[in-house]
């Protein structure tokens, strides 16, 4: 009986974001939060 093993290791490094990218990510998060608030208020009025 033969046993063969293959191991693959992947290392993911978190890259540092620039100030522009950080502000963009925060802006997107704020917009998504506003959309969620609108959706929840809309659905709460329905029921």
mmCIF file as Biopython writes it, N, C-alpha, C and O atoms, coordinates in Angstrom:
data_model
#
loop_
_atom_site.group_PDB
_atom_site.id
_atom_site.type_symbol
_atom_site.label_atom_id
_atom_site.label_alt_id
_atom_site.label_comp_id
_atom_site.label_asym_id
_atom_site.label_entity_id
_atom_site.label_seq_id
_atom_site.pdbx_PDB_ins_code
_atom_site.Cartn_x
_atom_site.Cartn_y
_atom_site.Cartn_z
_atom_site.occupancy
_atom_site.B_iso_or_equiv
_atom_site.auth_seq_id
_atom_site.auth_asym_id
_atom_site.pdbx_PDB_model_num
ATOM 1   N N  . UNK A ? 1  ? 0.845   -1.184 0.000  1.0 0.0 1  A 1 
ATOM 2   C CA . UNK A ? 1  ? 0.000   0.000  0.000  1.0 0.0 1  A 1 
ATOM 3   C C  . UNK A ? 1  ? 0.889   1.245  0.000  1.0 0.0 1  A 1 
ATOM 4   O O  . UNK A ? 1  ? 1.795   1.375  0.823  1.0 0.0 1  A 1 
ATOM 5   N N  . UNK A ? 2  ? 0.620   2.137  -0.916 1.0 0.0 2  A 1 
ATOM 6   C CA . UNK A ? 2  ? 1.400   3.366  -0.999 1.0 0.0 2  A 1 
ATOM 7   C C  . UNK A ? 2  ? 0.582   4.525  -0.448 1.0 0.0 2  A 1 
ATOM 8   O O  . UNK A ? 2  ? -0.634  4.588  -0.628 1.0 0.0 2  A 1 
ATOM 9   N N  . UNK A ? 3  ? 1.260   5.426  0.217  1.0 0.0 3  A 1 
ATOM 10  C CA . UNK A ? 3  ? 0.618   6.622  0.775  1.0 0.0 3  A 1 
ATOM 11  C C  . UNK A ? 3  ? 1.360   7.841  0.256  1.0 0.0 3  A 1 
ATOM 12  O O  . UNK A ? 3  ? 2.554   8.014  0.501  1.0 0.0 3  A 1 
ATOM 13  N N  . UNK A ? 4  ? 0.638   8.675  -0.459 1.0 0.0 4  A 1 
ATOM 14  C CA . UNK A ? 4  ? 1.236   9.906  -0.970 1.0 0.0 4  A 1 
ATOM 15  C C  . UNK A ? 4  ? 0.518   11.089 -0.342 1.0 0.0 4  A 1 
ATOM 16  O O  . UNK A ? 4  ? -0.710  11.107 -0.257 1.0 0.0 4  A 1 
ATOM 17  N N  . UNK A ? 5  ? 1.274   12.056 0.091  1.0 0.0 5  A 1 
ATOM 18  C CA . UNK A ? 5  ? 0.692   13.252 0.709  1.0 0.0 5  A 1 
ATOM 19  C C  . UNK A ? 5  ? 1.250   14.491 0.011  1.0 0.0 5  A 1 
ATOM 20  O O  . UNK A ? 5  ? 2.441   14.592 -0.285 1.0 0.0 5  A 1 
ATOM 21  N N  . UNK A ? 6  ? 0.356   15.403 -0.231 1.0 0.0 6  A 1 
ATOM 22  C CA . UNK A ? 6  ? 0.749   16.668 -0.839 1.0 0.0 6  A 1 
ATOM 23  C C  . UNK A ? 6  ? 0.204   17.785 0.027  1.0 0.0 6  A 1 
ATOM 24  O O  . UNK A ? 6  ? -1.007  17.871 0.235  1.0 0.0 6  A 1 
ATOM 25  N N  . UNK A ? 7  ? 1.055   18.622 0.523  1.0 0.0 7  A 1 
ATOM 26  C CA . UNK A ? 7  ? 0.652   19.720 1.390  1.0 0.0 7  A 1 
ATOM 27  C C  . UNK A ? 7  ? 0.917   21.042 0.680  1.0 0.0 7  A 1 
ATOM 28  O O  . UNK A ? 7  ? 1.986   21.268 0.114  1.0 0.0 7  A 1 
ATOM 29  N N  . UNK A ? 8  ? -0.075  21.889 0.728  1.0 0.0 8  A 1 
ATOM 30  C CA . UNK A ? 8  ? 0.048   23.206 0.119  1.0 0.0 8  A 1 
ATOM 31  C C  . UNK A ? 8  ? -0.268  24.245 1.186  1.0 0.0 8  A 1 
ATOM 32  O O  . UNK A ? 8  ? -1.345  24.230 1.784  1.0 0.0 8  A 1 
ATOM 33  N N  . UNK A ? 9  ? 0.651   25.116 1.410  1.0 0.0 9  A 1 
ATOM 34  C CA . UNK A ? 9  ? 0.459   26.169 2.406  1.0 0.0 9  A 1 
ATOM 35  C C  . UNK A ? 9  ? 0.376   27.510 1.687  1.0 0.0 9  A 1 
ATOM 36  O O  . UNK A ? 9  ? 1.245   27.875 0.895  1.0 0.0 9  A 1 
ATOM 37  N N  . UNK A ? 10 ? -0.690  28.222 1.989  1.0 0.0 10 A 1 
ATOM 38  C CA . UNK A ? 10 ? -0.885  29.540 1.391  1.0 0.0 10 A 1 
ATOM 39  C C  . UNK A ? 10 ? -0.838  30.573 2.504  1.0 0.0 10 A 1 
ATOM 40  O O  . UNK A ? 10 ? -1.551  30.459 3.501  1.0 0.0 10 A 1 
ATOM 41  N N  . UNK A ? 11 ? -0.019  31.553 2.332  1.0 0.0 11 A 1 
ATOM 42  C CA . UNK A ? 11 ? 0.088   32.630 3.306  1.0 0.0 11 A 1 
ATOM 43  C C  . UNK A ? 11 ? -0.499  33.895 2.693  1.0 0.0 11 A 1 
ATOM 44  O O  . UNK A ? 11 ? -0.091  34.342 1.621  1.0 0.0 11 A 1 
ATOM 45  N N  . UNK A ? 12 ? -1.459  34.450 3.400  1.0 0.0 12 A 1 
ATOM 46  C CA . UNK A ? 12 ? -2.090  35.682 2.934  1.0 0.0 12 A 1 
ATOM 47  C C  . UNK A ? 12 ? -1.667  36.804 3.868  1.0 0.0 12 A 1 
ATOM 48  O O  . UNK A ? 12 ? -1.889  36.744 5.077  1.0 0.0 12 A 1 
ATOM 49  N N  . UNK A ? 13 ? -1.066  37.806 3.299  1.0 0.0 13 A 1 
ATOM 50  C CA . UNK A ? 13 ? -0.642  38.945 4.101  1.0 0.0 13 A 1 
ATOM 51  C C  . UNK A ? 13 ? -1.623  40.082 3.888  1.0 0.0 13 A 1 
ATOM 52  O O  . UNK A ? 13 ? -2.013  40.387 2.761  1.0 0.0 13 A 1 
ATOM 53  N N  . UNK A ? 14 ? -2.008  40.698 4.979  1.0 0.0 14 A 1 
ATOM 54  C CA . UNK A ? 14 ? -2.906  41.838 4.888  1.0 0.0 14 A 1 
ATOM 55  C C  . UNK A ? 14 ? -2.076  43.057 4.507  1.0 0.0 14 A 1 
ATOM 56  O O  . UNK A ? 14 ? -1.152  43.456 5.215  1.0 0.0 14 A 1 
ATOM 57  N N  . UNK A ? 15 ? -2.436  43.632 3.366  1.0 0.0 15 A 1 
ATOM 58  C CA . UNK A ? 15 ? -1.681  44.798 2.929  1.0 0.0 15 A 1 
ATOM 59  C C  . UNK A ? 15 ? -2.202  46.044 3.631  1.0 0.0 15 A 1 
ATOM 60  O O  . UNK A ? 15 ? -3.359  46.115 4.044  1.0 0.0 15 A 1 
ATOM 61  N N  . UNK A ? 16 ? -1.337  46.994 3.751  1.0 0.0 16 A 1 
ATOM 62  C CA . UNK A ? 16 ? -1.714  48.238 4.414  1.0 0.0 16 A 1 
ATOM 63  C C  . UNK A ? 16 ? -2.470  49.120 3.433  1.0 0.0 16 A 1 
ATOM 64  O O  . UNK A ? 16 ? -2.071  49.280 2.280  1.0 0.0 16 A 1 
ATOM 65  N N  . UNK A ? 17 ? -3.563  49.684 3.911  1.0 0.0 17 A 1 
ATOM 66  C CA . UNK A ? 17 ? -4.386  50.539 3.062  1.0 0.0 17 A 1 
ATOM 67  C C  . UNK A ? 17 ? -3.905  51.986 3.147  1.0 0.0 17 A 1 
ATOM 68  O O  . UNK A ? 17 ? -3.426  52.439 4.187  1.0 0.0 17 A 1 
ATOM 69  N N  . UNK A ? 18 ? -4.041  52.682 2.056  1.0 0.0 18 A 1 
ATOM 70  C CA . UNK A ? 18 ? -3.702  54.102 2.059  1.0 0.0 18 A 1 
ATOM 71  C C  . UNK A ? 18 ? -4.839  54.884 2.725  1.0 0.0 18 A 1 
ATOM 72  O O  . UNK A ? 18 ? -5.923  54.345 2.949  1.0 0.0 18 A 1 
ATOM 73  N N  . UNK A ? 19 ? -4.588  56.125 3.031  1.0 0.0 19 A 1 
ATOM 74  C CA . UNK A ? 19 ? -5.617  56.956 3.669  1.0 0.0 19 A 1 
ATOM 75  C C  . UNK A ? 19 ? -6.831  57.100 2.766  1.0 0.0 19 A 1 
ATOM 76  O O  . UNK A ? 19 ? -7.967  57.116 3.240  1.0 0.0 19 A 1 
ATOM 77  N N  . UNK A ? 20 ? -6.592  57.205 1.470  1.0 0.0 20 A 1 
ATOM 78  C CA . UNK A ? 20 ? -7.701  57.324 0.510  1.0 0.0 20 A 1 
ATOM 79  C C  . UNK A ? 20 ? -8.552  56.051 0.522  1.0 0.0 20 A 1 
ATOM 80  O O  . UNK A ? 20 ? -9.781  56.120 0.519  1.0 0.0 20 A 1 
ATOM 81  N N  . UNK A ? 21 ? -7.896  54.902 0.537  1.0 0.0 21 A 1 
ATOM 82  C CA . UNK A ? 21 ? -8.631  53.632 0.555  1.0 0.0 21 A 1 
ATOM 83  C C  . UNK A ? 21 ? -9.414  53.459 1.849  1.0 0.0 21 A 1 
ATOM 84  O O  . UNK A ? 21 ? -10.537 52.955 1.834  1.0 0.0 21 A 1 
ATOM 85  N N  . UNK A ? 22 ? -8.832  53.871 2.959  1.0 0.0 22 A 1 
ATOM 86  C CA . UNK A ? 22 ? -9.515  53.766 4.250  1.0 0.0 22 A 1 
ATOM 87  C C  . UNK A ? 22 ? -10.754 54.650 4.260  1.0 0.0 22 A 1 
ATOM 88  O O  . UNK A ? 22 ? -11.818 54.221 4.704  1.0 0.0 22 A 1 
ATOM 89  N N  . UNK A ? 23 ? -10.623 55.887 3.772  1.0 0.0 23 A 1 
ATOM 90  C CA . UNK A ? 23 ? -11.784 56.785 3.756  1.0 0.0 23 A 1 
ATOM 91  C C  . UNK A ? 23 ? -12.850 56.262 2.805  1.0 0.0 23 A 1 
ATOM 92  O O  . UNK A ? 23 ? -14.042 56.395 3.083  1.0 0.0 23 A 1 
ATOM 93  N N  . UNK A ? 24 ? -12.446 55.673 1.696  1.0 0.0 24 A 1 
ATOM 94  C CA . UNK A ? 24 ? -13.400 55.094 0.745  1.0 0.0 24 A 1 
ATOM 95  C C  . UNK A ? 24 ? -14.151 53.928 1.392  1.0 0.0 24 A 1 
ATOM 96  O O  . UNK A ? 24 ? -15.370 53.823 1.260  1.0 0.0 24 A 1 
ATOM 97  N N  . UNK A ? 25 ? -13.427 53.061 2.086  1.0 0.0 25 A 1 
ATOM 98  C CA . UNK A ? 25 ? -14.060 51.922 2.763  1.0 0.0 25 A 1 
ATOM 99  C C  . UNK A ? 25 ? -15.054 52.407 3.821  1.0 0.0 25 A 1 
ATOM 100 O O  . UNK A ? 25 ? -16.138 51.839 3.956  1.0 0.0 25 A 1 
ATOM 101 N N  . UNK A ? 26 ? -14.696 53.441 4.563  1.0 0.0 26 A 1 
ATOM 102 C CA . UNK A ? 26 ? -15.597 53.983 5.576  1.0 0.0 26 A 1 
ATOM 103 C C  . UNK A ? 26 ? -16.835 54.586 4.929  1.0 0.0 26 A 1 
ATOM 104 O O  . UNK A ? 26 ? -17.942 54.440 5.449  1.0 0.0 26 A 1 
ATOM 105 N N  . UNK A ? 27 ? -16.659 55.254 3.809  1.0 0.0 27 A 1 
ATOM 106 C CA . UNK A ? 27 ? -17.785 55.850 3.090  1.0 0.0 27 A 1 
ATOM 107 C C  . UNK A ? 27 ? -18.742 54.756 2.608  1.0 0.0 27 A 1 
ATOM 108 O O  . UNK A ? 27 ? -19.959 54.884 2.743  1.0 0.0 27 A 1 
ATOM 109 N N  . UNK A ? 28 ? -18.191 53.694 2.053  1.0 0.0 28 A 1 
ATOM 110 C CA . UNK A ? 28 ? -19.017 52.571 1.588  1.0 0.0 28 A 1 
ATOM 111 C C  . UNK A ? 28 ? -19.762 51.947 2.755  1.0 0.0 28 A 1 
ATOM 112 O O  . UNK A ? 28 ? -20.941 51.615 2.633  1.0 0.0 28 A 1 
ATOM 113 N N  . UNK A ? 29 ? -19.084 51.782 3.888  1.0 0.0 29 A 1 
ATOM 114 C CA . UNK A ? 29 ? -19.727 51.197 5.071  1.0 0.0 29 A 1 
ATOM 115 C C  . UNK A ? 29 ? -20.874 52.081 5.545  1.0 0.0 29 A 1 
ATOM 116 O O  . UNK A ? 29 ? -21.940 51.576 5.898  1.0 0.0 29 A 1 
ATOM 117 N N  . UNK A ? 30 ? -20.667 53.395 5.557  1.0 0.0 30 A 1 
ATOM 118 C CA . UNK A ? 30 ? -21.723 54.322 5.969  1.0 0.0 30 A 1 
ATOM 119 C C  . UNK A ? 30 ? -22.928 54.234 5.048  1.0 0.0 30 A 1 
ATOM 120 O O  . UNK A ? 30 ? -24.071 54.232 5.507  1.0 0.0 30 A 1 
ATOM 121 N N  . UNK A ? 31 ? -22.672 54.160 3.754  1.0 0.0 31 A 1 
ATOM 122 C CA . UNK A ? 31 ? -23.774 54.046 2.792  1.0 0.0 31 A 1 
ATOM 123 C C  . UNK A ? 31 ? -24.539 52.745 3.013  1.0 0.0 31 A 1 
ATOM 124 O O  . UNK A ? 31 ? -25.770 52.735 2.996  1.0 0.0 31 A 1 
ATOM 125 N N  . UNK A ? 32 ? -23.819 51.659 3.217  1.0 0.0 32 A 1 
ATOM 126 C CA . UNK A ? 32 ? -24.475 50.366 3.441  1.0 0.0 32 A 1 
ATOM 127 C C  . UNK A ? 32 ? -25.307 50.396 4.721  1.0 0.0 32 A 1 
ATOM 128 O O  . UNK A ? 32 ? -26.399 49.830 4.764  1.0 0.0 32 A 1 
ATOM 129 N N  . UNK A ? 33 ? -24.798 51.052 5.758  1.0 0.0 33 A 1 
ATOM 130 C CA . UNK A ? 33 ? -25.556 51.178 7.005  1.0 0.0 33 A 1 
ATOM 131 C C  . UNK A ? 33 ? -26.840 51.974 6.790  1.0 0.0 33 A 1 
ATOM 132 O O  . UNK A ? 33 ? -27.892 51.621 7.324  1.0 0.0 33 A 1 
ATOM 133 N N  . UNK A ? 34 ? -26.751 53.044 6.012  1.0 0.0 34 A 1 
ATOM 134 C CA . UNK A ? 34 ? -27.943 53.849 5.720  1.0 0.0 34 A 1 
ATOM 135 C C  . UNK A ? 34 ? -28.979 53.033 4.955  1.0 0.0 34 A 1 
ATOM 136 O O  . UNK A ? 34 ? -30.175 53.127 5.232  1.0 0.0 34 A 1 
ATOM 137 N N  . UNK A ? 35 ? -28.528 52.244 4.005  1.0 0.0 35 A 1 
ATOM 138 C CA . UNK A ? 35 ? -29.445 51.403 3.225  1.0 0.0 35 A 1 
ATOM 139 C C  . UNK A ? 35 ? -30.127 50.386 4.138  1.0 0.0 35 A 1 
ATOM 140 O O  . UNK A ? 35 ? -31.328 50.147 4.017  1.0 0.0 35 A 1 
ATOM 141 N N  . UNK A ? 36 ? -29.366 49.795 5.042  1.0 0.0 36 A 1 
ATOM 142 C CA . UNK A ? 36 ? -29.949 48.821 5.981  1.0 0.0 36 A 1 
ATOM 143 C C  . UNK A ? 36 ? -30.993 49.479 6.878  1.0 0.0 36 A 1 
ATOM 144 O O  . UNK A ? 36 ? -32.036 48.891 7.166  1.0 0.0 36 A 1 
ATOM 145 N N  . UNK A ? 37 ? -30.705 50.703 7.316  1.0 0.0 37 A 1 
ATOM 146 C CA . UNK A ? 37 ? -31.669 51.428 8.145  1.0 0.0 37 A 1 
ATOM 147 C C  . UNK A ? 37 ? -32.957 51.691 7.378  1.0 0.0 37 A 1 
ATOM 148 O O  . UNK A ? 37 ? -34.051 51.503 7.911  1.0 0.0 37 A 1 
ATOM 149 N N  . UNK A ? 38 ? -32.831 52.124 6.133  1.0 0.0 38 A 1 
ATOM 150 C CA . UNK A ? 38 ? -34.012 52.373 5.304  1.0 0.0 38 A 1 
ATOM 151 C C  . UNK A ? 38 ? -34.814 51.097 5.099  1.0 0.0 38 A 1 
ATOM 152 O O  . UNK A ? 38 ? -36.042 51.108 5.182  1.0 0.0 38 A 1 
ATOM 153 N N  . UNK A ? 39 ? -34.124 50.007 4.833  1.0 0.0 39 A 1 
ATOM 154 C CA . UNK A ? 39 ? -34.816 48.732 4.619  1.0 0.0 39 A 1 
ATOM 155 C C  . UNK A ? 39 ? -35.558 48.304 5.873  1.0 0.0 39 A 1 
ATOM 156 O O  . UNK A ? 39 ? -36.708 47.873 5.799  1.0 0.0 39 A 1 
ATOM 157 N N  . UNK A ? 40 ? -34.910 48.421 7.019  1.0 0.0 40 A 1 
ATOM 158 C CA . UNK A ? 40 ? -35.551 47.985 8.258  1.0 0.0 40 A 1 
ATOM 159 C C  . UNK A ? 40 ? -36.759 48.859 8.586  1.0 0.0 40 A 1 
ATOM 160 O O  . UNK A ? 40 ? -37.780 48.351 9.049  1.0 0.0 40 A 1 
ATOM 161 N N  . UNK A ? 41 ? -36.653 50.170 8.349  1.0 0.0 41 A 1 
ATOM 162 C CA . UNK A ? 41 ? -37.799 51.038 8.625  1.0 0.0 41 A 1 
ATOM 163 C C  . UNK A ? 41 ? -38.930 50.761 7.639  1.0 0.0 41 A 1 
ATOM 164 O O  . UNK A ? 41 ? -40.103 50.828 8.007  1.0 0.0 41 A 1 
ATOM 165 N N  . UNK A ? 42 ? -38.590 50.454 6.400  1.0 0.0 42 A 1 
ATOM 166 C CA . UNK A ? 42 ? -39.602 50.131 5.395  1.0 0.0 42 A 1 
ATOM 167 C C  . UNK A ? 42 ? -40.338 48.843 5.770  1.0 0.0 42 A 1 
ATOM 168 O O  . UNK A ? 42 ? -41.567 48.784 5.726  1.0 0.0 42 A 1 
ATOM 169 N N  . UNK A ? 43 ? -39.574 47.814 6.139  1.0 0.0 43 A 1 
ATOM 170 C CA . UNK A ? 43 ? -40.198 46.538 6.476  1.0 0.0 43 A 1 
ATOM 171 C C  . UNK A ? 43 ? -40.969 46.610 7.784  1.0 0.0 43 A 1 
ATOM 172 O O  . UNK A ? 43 ? -41.973 45.917 7.946  1.0 0.0 43 A 1 
ATOM 173 N N  . UNK A ? 44 ? -40.517 47.432 8.716  1.0 0.0 44 A 1 
ATOM 174 C CA . UNK A ? 44 ? -41.245 47.550 9.983  1.0 0.0 44 A 1 
ATOM 175 C C  . UNK A ? 44 ? -42.588 48.242 9.774  1.0 0.0 44 A 1 
ATOM 176 O O  . UNK A ? 44 ? -43.543 47.972 10.502 1.0 0.0 44 A 1 
ATOM 177 N N  . UNK A ? 45 ? -42.670 49.137 8.779  1.0 0.0 45 A 1 
ATOM 178 C CA . UNK A ? 45 ? -43.954 49.777 8.466  1.0 0.0 45 A 1 
ATOM 179 C C  . UNK A ? 45 ? -44.912 48.807 7.783  1.0 0.0 45 A 1 
ATOM 180 O O  . UNK A ? 45 ? -46.129 48.943 7.905  1.0 0.0 45 A 1 
ATOM 181 N N  . UNK A ? 46 ? -44.372 47.841 7.074  1.0 0.0 46 A 1 
ATOM 182 C CA . UNK A ? 46 ? -45.228 46.870 6.390  1.0 0.0 46 A 1 
ATOM 183 C C  . UNK A ? 46 ? -45.919 45.922 7.369  1.0 0.0 46 A 1 
ATOM 184 O O  . UNK A ? 46 ? -47.048 45.489 7.136  1.0 0.0 46 A 1 
ATOM 185 N N  . UNK A ? 47 ? -45.232 45.606 8.462  1.0 0.0 47 A 1 
ATOM 186 C CA . UNK A ? 47 ? -45.783 44.605 9.392  1.0 0.0 47 A 1 
ATOM 187 C C  . UNK A ? 47 ? -46.214 45.208 10.700 1.0 0.0 47 A 1 
ATOM 188 O O  . UNK A ? 47 ? -46.696 44.495 11.580 1.0 0.0 47 A 1 
#
